[in-house]
């Protein structure tokens, strides 16, 4: 089961991706991407993102079974906030 999280951008895509890359690196998460699209994986979570206009769409394709979706969503949002 996968889940899509959409976030309205509050900064430029370039700044957002730079912050996400830094946060991912600090948490040991593999992150590859640019201002349009990319993917991430680590700690049992896998997904990809796409930026279109002022909207960031994040599709989480894999998560640990015992971790609730709301925790995954808030954690992923914090990387891109």
Backbone as XML, in Angstrom:
<?xml version="1.0"?>
<chain id="A" units="angstrom">
  <residue number="1" name="UNK">
    <atom name="N" x="0.844" y="-1.178" z="0.000"/>
    <atom name="CA" x="0.000" y="0.000" z="0.000"/>
    <atom name="C" x="0.888" y="1.240" z="0.000"/>
  </residue>
  <residue number="2" name="UNK">
    <atom name="N" x="0.541" y="2.207" z="-0.817"/>
    <atom name="CA" x="1.298" y="3.457" z="-0.850"/>
    <atom name="C" x="0.375" y="4.608" z="-0.465"/>
  </residue>
  <residue number="3" name="UNK">
    <atom name="N" x="0.988" y="5.735" z="-0.205"/>
    <atom name="CA" x="0.232" y="6.920" z="0.196"/>
    <atom name="C" x="0.883" y="8.141" z="-0.423"/>
  </residue>
  <residue number="4" name="UNK">
    <atom name="N" x="0.046" y="9.094" z="-0.848"/>
    <atom name="CA" x="0.539" y="10.344" z="-1.421"/>
    <atom name="C" x="0.280" y="11.470" z="-0.428"/>
  </residue>
  <residue number="5" name="UNK">
    <atom name="N" x="1.313" y="12.273" z="-0.214"/>
    <atom name="CA" x="1.223" y="13.455" z="0.643"/>
    <atom name="C" x="1.505" y="14.657" z="-0.237"/>
  </residue>
  <residue number="6" name="UNK">
    <atom name="N" x="0.621" y="15.653" z="-0.191"/>
    <atom name="CA" x="0.846" y="16.876" z="-0.964"/>
    <atom name="C" x="1.114" y="18.033" z="-0.018"/>
  </residue>
  <residue number="7" name="UNK">
    <atom name="N" x="2.097" y="18.852" z="-0.404"/>
    <atom name="CA" x="2.521" y="19.982" z="0.414"/>
    <atom name="C" x="2.617" y="21.213" z="-0.470"/>
  </residue>
  <residue number="8" name="UNK">
    <atom name="N" x="2.047" y="22.324" z="-0.026"/>
    <atom name="CA" x="2.218" y="23.599" z="-0.723"/>
    <atom name="C" x="3.598" y="24.155" z="-0.370"/>
  </residue>
  <residue number="9" name="UNK">
    <atom name="N" x="4.330" y="24.557" z="-1.376"/>
    <atom name="CA" x="5.682" y="25.078" z="-1.150"/>
    <atom name="C" x="5.634" y="26.452" z="-0.508"/>
  </residue>
  <residue number="10" name="UNK">
    <atom name="N" x="6.485" y="26.647" z="0.485"/>
    <atom name="CA" x="6.598" y="27.946" z="1.140"/>
    <atom name="C" x="7.968" y="28.581" z="0.894"/>
  </residue>
  <residue number="11" name="UNK">
    <atom name="N" x="8.719" y="27.977" z="-0.037"/>
    <atom name="CA" x="10.031" y="28.493" z="-0.452"/>
    <atom name="C" x="10.309" y="27.957" z="-1.845"/>
  </residue>
  <residue number="12" name="UNK">
    <atom name="N" x="11.398" y="28.370" z="-2.424"/>
    <atom name="CA" x="11.705" y="27.902" z="-3.784"/>
    <atom name="C" x="12.004" y="26.406" z="-3.765"/>
  </residue>
  <residue number="13" name="UNK">
    <atom name="N" x="11.769" y="25.761" z="-4.892"/>
    <atom name="CA" x="12.040" y="24.327" z="-5.012"/>
    <atom name="C" x="13.516" y="24.036" z="-4.757"/>
  </residue>
  <residue number="14" name="UNK">
    <atom name="N" x="14.383" y="24.901" z="-5.222"/>
    <atom name="CA" x="15.821" y="24.708" z="-5.023"/>
    <atom name="C" x="16.180" y="24.701" z="-3.537"/>
  </residue>
  <residue number="15" name="UNK">
    <atom name="N" x="15.643" y="25.663" z="-2.785"/>
    <atom name="CA" x="15.896" y="25.718" z="-1.342"/>
    <atom name="C" x="15.316" y="24.496" z="-0.633"/>
  </residue>
  <residue number="16" name="UNK">
    <atom name="N" x="14.120" y="24.117" z="-1.033"/>
    <atom name="CA" x="13.432" y="22.983" z="-0.421"/>
    <atom name="C" x="14.232" y="21.695" z="-0.606"/>
  </residue>
  <residue number="17" name="UNK">
    <atom name="N" x="14.694" y="21.445" z="-1.817"/>
    <atom name="CA" x="15.451" y="20.233" z="-2.101"/>
    <atom name="C" x="16.788" y="20.250" z="-1.365"/>
  </residue>
  <residue number="18" name="UNK">
    <atom name="N" x="17.445" y="21.387" z="-1.306"/>
    <atom name="CA" x="18.717" y="21.486" z="-0.571"/>
    <atom name="C" x="18.519" y="21.142" z="0.902"/>
  </residue>
  <residue number="19" name="UNK">
    <atom name="N" x="17.442" y="21.646" z="1.504"/>
    <atom name="CA" x="17.157" y="21.356" z="2.911"/>
    <atom name="C" x="16.818" y="19.883" z="3.098"/>
  </residue>
  <residue number="20" name="UNK">
    <atom name="N" x="16.043" y="19.316" z="2.181"/>
    <atom name="CA" x="15.681" y="17.898" z="2.265"/>
    <atom name="C" x="16.917" y="17.012" z="2.142"/>
  </residue>
  <residue number="21" name="UNK">
    <atom name="N" x="17.829" y="17.352" z="1.235"/>
    <atom name="CA" x="19.057" y="16.573" z="1.075"/>
    <atom name="C" x="19.888" y="16.600" z="2.350"/>
  </residue>
  <residue number="22" name="UNK">
    <atom name="N" x="19.987" y="17.766" z="2.966"/>
    <atom name="CA" x="20.751" y="17.901" z="4.206"/>
    <atom name="C" x="20.114" y="17.088" z="5.326"/>
  </residue>
  <residue number="23" name="UNK">
    <atom name="N" x="18.798" y="17.196" z="5.470"/>
    <atom name="CA" x="18.086" y="16.439" z="6.511"/>
    <atom name="C" x="18.236" y="14.939" z="6.285"/>
  </residue>
  <residue number="24" name="UNK">
    <atom name="N" x="18.134" y="14.502" z="5.041"/>
    <atom name="CA" x="18.272" y="13.088" z="4.725"/>
    <atom name="C" x="19.675" y="12.591" z="5.057"/>
  </residue>
  <residue number="25" name="UNK">
    <atom name="N" x="20.672" y="13.366" z="4.677"/>
    <atom name="CA" x="22.063" y="12.993" z="4.960"/>
    <atom name="C" x="22.275" y="12.857" z="6.470"/>
  </residue>
  <residue number="26" name="UNK">
    <atom name="N" x="21.744" y="13.796" z="7.240"/>
    <atom name="CA" x="21.897" y="13.765" z="8.696"/>
    <atom name="C" x="21.232" y="12.545" z="9.331"/>
  </residue>
  <residue number="27" name="UNK">
    <atom name="N" x="20.188" y="12.014" z="8.680"/>
    <atom name="CA" x="19.445" y="10.863" z="9.215"/>
    <atom name="C" x="19.843" y="9.546" z="8.564"/>
  </residue>
  <residue number="28" name="UNK">
    <atom name="N" x="20.835" y="9.584" z="7.677"/>
    <atom name="CA" x="21.290" y="8.365" z="7.020"/>
    <atom name="C" x="20.344" y="7.848" z="5.952"/>
  </residue>
  <residue number="29" name="UNK">
    <atom name="N" x="19.608" y="8.756" z="5.322"/>
    <atom name="CA" x="18.659" y="8.387" z="4.283"/>
    <atom name="C" x="19.260" y="8.719" z="2.925"/>
  </residue>
  <residue number="30" name="UNK">
    <atom name="N" x="19.145" y="7.779" z="1.993"/>
    <atom name="CA" x="19.629" y="7.981" z="0.627"/>
    <atom name="C" x="18.636" y="8.888" z="-0.101"/>
  </residue>
  <residue number="31" name="UNK">
    <atom name="N" x="19.108" y="9.982" z="-0.659"/>
    <atom name="CA" x="18.248" y="10.964" z="-1.325"/>
    <atom name="C" x="18.893" y="11.352" z="-2.645"/>
  </residue>
  <residue number="32" name="UNK">
    <atom name="N" x="18.150" y="11.196" z="-3.727"/>
    <atom name="CA" x="18.621" y="11.591" z="-5.053"/>
    <atom name="C" x="17.509" y="12.381" z="-5.702"/>
  </residue>
  <residue number="33" name="UNK">
    <atom name="N" x="17.824" y="13.592" z="-6.180"/>
    <atom name="CA" x="16.789" y="14.355" z="-6.854"/>
    <atom name="C" x="17.193" y="15.784" z="-7.122"/>
  </residue>
  <residue number="34" name="UNK">
    <atom name="N" x="16.278" y="16.483" z="-7.773"/>
    <atom name="CA" x="16.501" y="17.881" z="-8.111"/>
    <atom name="C" x="15.217" y="18.667" z="-7.873"/>
  </residue>
  <residue number="35" name="UNK">
    <atom name="N" x="15.118" y="19.841" z="-8.495"/>
    <atom name="CA" x="13.978" y="20.733" z="-8.269"/>
    <atom name="C" x="12.693" y="20.259" z="-8.928"/>
  </residue>
  <residue number="36" name="UNK">
    <atom name="N" x="12.740" y="19.137" z="-9.659"/>
    <atom name="CA" x="11.545" y="18.611" z="-10.318"/>
    <atom name="C" x="11.077" y="17.284" z="-9.749"/>
  </residue>
  <residue number="37" name="UNK">
    <atom name="N" x="12.029" y="16.358" z="-9.514"/>
    <atom name="CA" x="11.650" y="15.041" z="-9.019"/>
    <atom name="C" x="12.840" y="14.344" z="-8.396"/>
  </residue>
  <residue number="38" name="UNK">
    <atom name="N" x="12.545" y="13.291" z="-7.628"/>
    <atom name="CA" x="13.605" y="12.525" z="-7.011"/>
    <atom name="C" x="13.052" y="11.369" z="-6.207"/>
  </residue>
  <residue number="39" name="UNK">
    <atom name="N" x="13.961" y="10.684" z="-5.500"/>
    <atom name="CA" x="13.558" y="9.546" z="-4.691"/>
    <atom name="C" x="14.376" y="9.515" z="-3.402"/>
  </residue>
  <residue number="40" name="UNK">
    <atom name="N" x="13.864" y="8.764" z="-2.442"/>
    <atom name="CA" x="14.532" y="8.641" z="-1.152"/>
    <atom name="C" x="14.277" y="7.247" z="-0.590"/>
  </residue>
  <residue number="41" name="UNK">
    <atom name="N" x="15.204" y="6.784" z="0.255"/>
    <atom name="CA" x="15.068" y="5.474" z="0.887"/>
    <atom name="C" x="15.948" y="5.420" z="2.122"/>
  </residue>
  <residue number="42" name="UNK">
    <atom name="N" x="15.401" y="4.845" z="3.173"/>
    <atom name="CA" x="16.158" y="4.668" z="4.398"/>
    <atom name="C" x="15.245" y="4.399" z="5.569"/>
  </residue>
  <residue number="43" name="UNK">
    <atom name="N" x="15.765" y="3.700" z="6.561"/>
    <atom name="CA" x="15.004" y="3.383" z="7.770"/>
    <atom name="C" x="13.691" y="2.670" z="7.461"/>
  </residue>
  <residue number="44" name="UNK">
    <atom name="N" x="13.694" y="1.859" z="6.418"/>
    <atom name="CA" x="12.501" y="1.104" z="6.064"/>
    <atom name="C" x="11.468" y="1.867" z="5.253"/>
  </residue>
  <residue number="45" name="UNK">
    <atom name="N" x="11.768" y="3.113" z="4.904"/>
    <atom name="CA" x="10.838" y="3.951" z="4.136"/>
    <atom name="C" x="11.417" y="4.173" z="2.747"/>
  </residue>
  <residue number="46" name="UNK">
    <atom name="N" x="10.566" y="4.060" z="1.732"/>
    <atom name="CA" x="10.974" y="4.353" z="0.361"/>
    <atom name="C" x="9.893" y="5.185" z="-0.303"/>
  </residue>
  <residue number="47" name="UNK">
    <atom name="N" x="10.316" y="6.081" z="-1.165"/>
    <atom name="CA" x="9.338" y="6.883" z="-1.887"/>
    <atom name="C" x="9.987" y="7.758" z="-2.925"/>
  </residue>
  <residue number="48" name="UNK">
    <atom name="N" x="9.156" y="8.552" z="-3.566"/>
    <atom name="CA" x="9.654" y="9.515" z="-4.535"/>
    <atom name="C" x="8.795" y="10.770" z="-4.458"/>
  </residue>
  <residue number="49" name="UNK">
    <atom name="N" x="9.311" y="11.840" z="-5.042"/>
    <atom name="CA" x="8.597" y="13.108" z="-5.009"/>
    <atom name="C" x="8.627" y="13.758" z="-6.379"/>
  </residue>
  <residue number="50" name="UNK">
    <atom name="N" x="7.688" y="14.658" z="-6.563"/>
    <atom name="CA" x="7.622" y="15.449" z="-7.787"/>
    <atom name="C" x="7.141" y="16.840" z="-7.400"/>
  </residue>
  <residue number="51" name="UNK">
    <atom name="N" x="7.769" y="17.861" z="-7.982"/>
    <atom name="CA" x="7.375" y="19.250" z="-7.732"/>
    <atom name="C" x="6.772" y="19.801" z="-9.014"/>
  </residue>
  <residue number="52" name="UNK">
    <atom name="N" x="5.576" y="20.340" z="-8.878"/>
    <atom name="CA" x="4.874" y="20.937" z="-10.010"/>
    <atom name="C" x="4.275" y="22.257" z="-9.550"/>
  </residue>
  <residue number="53" name="UNK">
    <atom name="N" x="4.806" y="23.360" z="-10.098"/>
    <atom name="CA" x="4.336" y="24.677" z="-9.658"/>
    <atom name="C" x="4.669" y="24.895" z="-8.198"/>
  </residue>
  <residue number="54" name="UNK">
    <atom name="N" x="3.646" y="25.162" z="-7.379"/>
    <atom name="CA" x="3.882" y="25.385" z="-5.953"/>
    <atom name="C" x="3.443" y="24.189" z="-5.107"/>
  </residue>
  <residue number="55" name="UNK">
    <atom name="N" x="3.359" y="23.008" z="-5.736"/>
    <atom name="CA" x="2.927" y="21.816" z="-5.014"/>
    <atom name="C" x="3.976" y="20.717" z="-5.089"/>
  </residue>
  <residue number="56" name="UNK">
    <atom name="N" x="4.264" y="20.155" z="-3.941"/>
    <atom name="CA" x="5.161" y="19.021" z="-3.815"/>
    <atom name="C" x="4.302" y="17.792" z="-3.546"/>
  </residue>
  <residue number="57" name="UNK">
    <atom name="N" x="4.418" y="16.774" z="-4.394"/>
    <atom name="CA" x="3.708" y="15.506" z="-4.201"/>
    <atom name="C" x="4.727" y="14.452" z="-3.811"/>
  </residue>
  <residue number="58" name="UNK">
    <atom name="N" x="4.493" y="13.817" z="-2.674"/>
    <atom name="CA" x="5.391" y="12.787" z="-2.164"/>
    <atom name="C" x="4.616" y="11.473" z="-2.126"/>
  </residue>
  <residue number="59" name="UNK">
    <atom name="N" x="5.118" y="10.466" z="-2.825"/>
    <atom name="CA" x="4.484" y="9.148" z="-2.782"/>
    <atom name="C" x="5.376" y="8.230" z="-1.955"/>
  </residue>
  <residue number="60" name="UNK">
    <atom name="N" x="4.831" y="7.754" z="-0.860"/>
    <atom name="CA" x="5.544" y="6.813" z="-0.005"/>
    <atom name="C" x="5.122" y="5.416" z="-0.452"/>
  </residue>
  <residue number="61" name="UNK">
    <atom name="N" x="6.068" y="4.639" z="-0.934"/>
    <atom name="CA" x="5.750" y="3.332" z="-1.495"/>
    <atom name="C" x="6.052" y="2.170" z="-0.553"/>
  </residue>
  <residue number="62" name="UNK">
    <atom name="N" x="6.856" y="2.420" z="0.477"/>
    <atom name="CA" x="7.189" y="1.365" z="1.425"/>
    <atom name="C" x="7.411" y="1.977" z="2.797"/>
  </residue>
  <residue number="63" name="UNK">
    <atom name="N" x="6.907" y="1.298" z="3.821"/>
    <atom name="CA" x="7.107" y="1.740" z="5.198"/>
    <atom name="C" x="7.146" y="0.520" z="6.104"/>
  </residue>
  <residue number="64" name="UNK">
    <atom name="N" x="7.737" y="0.646" z="7.278"/>
    <atom name="CA" x="7.707" y="-0.466" z="8.227"/>
    <atom name="C" x="6.258" y="-0.766" z="8.637"/>
  </residue>
  <residue number="65" name="UNK">
    <atom name="N" x="5.924" y="-2.035" z="8.744"/>
    <atom name="CA" x="4.569" y="-2.462" z="9.044"/>
    <atom name="C" x="4.029" y="-1.859" z="10.340"/>
  </residue>
  <residue number="66" name="UNK">
    <atom name="N" x="4.835" y="-1.803" z="11.364"/>
    <atom name="CA" x="4.364" y="-1.365" z="12.676"/>
    <atom name="C" x="4.327" y="0.150" z="12.865"/>
  </residue>
  <residue number="67" name="UNK">
    <atom name="N" x="4.848" y="0.893" z="11.931"/>
    <atom name="CA" x="4.870" y="2.354" z="12.055"/>
    <atom name="C" x="3.610" y="2.928" z="11.411"/>
  </residue>
  <residue number="68" name="UNK">
    <atom name="N" x="2.825" y="3.725" z="12.156"/>
    <atom name="CA" x="1.574" y="4.256" z="11.610"/>
    <atom name="C" x="1.812" y="5.304" z="10.520"/>
  </residue>
  <residue number="69" name="UNK">
    <atom name="N" x="0.853" y="5.385" z="9.600"/>
    <atom name="CA" x="0.959" y="6.330" z="8.477"/>
    <atom name="C" x="1.118" y="7.762" z="8.955"/>
  </residue>
  <residue number="70" name="UNK">
    <atom name="N" x="0.413" y="8.178" z="10.015"/>
    <atom name="CA" x="0.505" y="9.577" z="10.443"/>
    <atom name="C" x="1.918" y="9.931" z="10.905"/>
  </residue>
  <residue number="71" name="UNK">
    <atom name="N" x="2.630" y="8.990" z="11.500"/>
    <atom name="CA" x="4.016" y="9.246" z="11.894"/>
    <atom name="C" x="4.918" y="9.346" z="10.667"/>
  </residue>
  <residue number="72" name="UNK">
    <atom name="N" x="4.720" y="8.457" z="9.705"/>
    <atom name="CA" x="5.495" y="8.511" z="8.463"/>
    <atom name="C" x="5.249" y="9.839" z="7.751"/>
  </residue>
  <residue number="73" name="UNK">
    <atom name="N" x="3.982" y="10.226" z="7.646"/>
    <atom name="CA" x="3.636" y="11.471" z="6.951"/>
    <atom name="C" x="4.269" y="12.679" z="7.629"/>
  </residue>
  <residue number="74" name="UNK">
    <atom name="N" x="4.176" y="12.775" z="8.945"/>
    <atom name="CA" x="4.747" y="13.940" z="9.632"/>
    <atom name="C" x="6.267" y="13.964" z="9.515"/>
  </residue>
  <residue number="75" name="UNK">
    <atom name="N" x="6.905" y="12.799" z="9.528"/>
    <atom name="CA" x="8.353" y="12.738" z="9.384"/>
    <atom name="C" x="8.778" y="13.176" z="7.986"/>
  </residue>
  <residue number="76" name="UNK">
    <atom name="N" x="8.106" y="12.665" z="6.971"/>
    <atom name="CA" x="8.430" y="13.049" z="5.594"/>
    <atom name="C" x="8.184" y="14.535" z="5.375"/>
  </residue>
  <residue number="77" name="UNK">
    <atom name="N" x="7.087" y="15.051" z="5.894"/>
    <atom name="CA" x="6.817" y="16.491" z="5.772"/>
    <atom name="C" x="7.929" y="17.316" z="6.416"/>
  </residue>
  <residue number="78" name="UNK">
    <atom name="N" x="8.451" y="16.853" z="7.533"/>
    <atom name="CA" x="9.501" y="17.632" z="8.219"/>
    <atom name="C" x="10.765" y="17.738" z="7.370"/>
  </residue>
  <residue number="79" name="UNK">
    <atom name="N" x="11.073" y="16.720" z="6.558"/>
    <atom name="CA" x="12.242" y="16.795" z="5.684"/>
    <atom name="C" x="12.065" y="17.843" z="4.594"/>
  </residue>
  <residue number="80" name="UNK">
    <atom name="N" x="10.832" y="18.034" z="4.150"/>
    <atom name="CA" x="10.570" y="18.953" z="3.041"/>
    <atom name="C" x="10.022" y="20.296" z="3.505"/>
  </residue>
  <residue number="81" name="UNK">
    <atom name="N" x="9.879" y="20.493" z="4.802"/>
    <atom name="CA" x="9.288" y="21.750" z="5.311"/>
    <atom name="C" x="10.284" y="22.885" z="5.296"/>
  </residue>
</chain>
